[in-house]
């Protein structure tokens, strides 16, 4: 059991270091990973534009980040908080308060993602601003 705890602690230290290296690379070189969904189908997925939005956020260009993926940028603080919660709970046995959305919240979130995905792929004037 002691060996397992040390492996867990080593991963707990290396994970933020790897994340920091990824952030530095994104800041310096930008997002070069293409969207596979868009390449295969020609349709924008719900995450299309998040690489560019993350790069814009690192450069403090909030408006440009919103133009690439508005819902993704708005949800980003919640995703970061949940990842922090999972990291602290799994690796360090620390608990921070977490908000559970429940079944209804999950269904609403899924419906919003589906509607957003459909709307951003409509090539008509009111929906063109949703494309990345």
N, C-alpha and C positions, 0 to 999 in steps of 0.2 A: 504493500500500500504506500510506503514511503517513496518508492521509485515513481509511482504514478503521480503523487503530489508534486514532485520536483519537475516532472515532464509538464504537468499542467502549469506550474509557475513559469517555466521557461517559455512556453507558448504564450502565456499571459504577458510576458515582457516583450517577446518578439512581435506579437500582433500589432501593438501600437507603433512600434518602430517601422514595420512594413507599411502600415497605413500612412505614417508620416512620409516615408519615401515615395509612396504613390501620390500623395498630395504635392510634394515637391516636383515630381516628374510632370504631373498635370499642370502645375503652375508654370513650369519652364518650357515645356514642349507642347502642351495642349492635348486635346482629345483626338486621338488618331484611330480609335476603334470604330469601324463602321457598324451600322445597324444591320444585322443579318436578316431580320424580318423585312426591312425595306428593300434590301438587295434581292431577296428571293421573290417577294410579292409586289413590290412597288407601293405598298401601303405603309403608312406611319403607324408604329406601335405606340402604346401609352408612354413608353420610355424614350422615344425618339427625341433627341435634342438634349437629354440630361447630361451627356458628357460635355457638350458646349456650355450648358447652363452652369455646371459645376466649375468649369474653367472661368466663366464670367464672374461667378460669385467669388472665386479666389482673387480675381483682379478687381473686386468691389464694383463691378458693373451690374448693378441690380436690375436695371431696366432691360438690358440685353439678356440677362438670365431669364427674366419673365417672358421675353419674346420667344425663347427657345422651347420652354415647357412650363407654362404657368402652374398647372396643378402639381407637377413634380417639385417645383421650387417651393410651393406652399406646403407640401407634405414633408419636405426635407427635414425640418426641425423635429418632427415627430419620429421619423425614421432614425435620425441620429440619437434621439433620446431613448428609443427602444433598443437600439444596438448597444448603447452605453449600459442600459439596464441589464441586458442579457450578458454582456461582458463582465460586469461587476458581480452578478449573481453566479455565473458559472465558474469564473476563475478565482474570485476572491471571497465568495460567500457573503457578499454585502447586498442588502436590499435597499432599493430606493423606491419611492412611490411610483406606481404604474397605473395608468388609466385603461380599463378594459372596456371595449366598445360593445361587446356582446354580439349576439346573433343579428339583431336588427341593424346595428352599426356596420357589421361586416357586409350585410346585404346592400345597404345604402352605398357603402364605399365601392363595392363591386359594380353596382348600377351606374355610379358616377364615372367610373373608369371605362365602362363599356360605352356609355353615351359620349364621353370625351373622345374615345378612339374612333367611333363612327363619325362624329362631327368634324374631327380634324382631317378626315379623309374625303370630305365632300368638297369638290372643287368649285364651290360657289362663293360669291363675294362675302357674305357675312361670316363664313367659316374659314376663310383663308388665313386669318390672323392666328388660328390654332396650329397651323403647320409650322414645324420647326425651321 
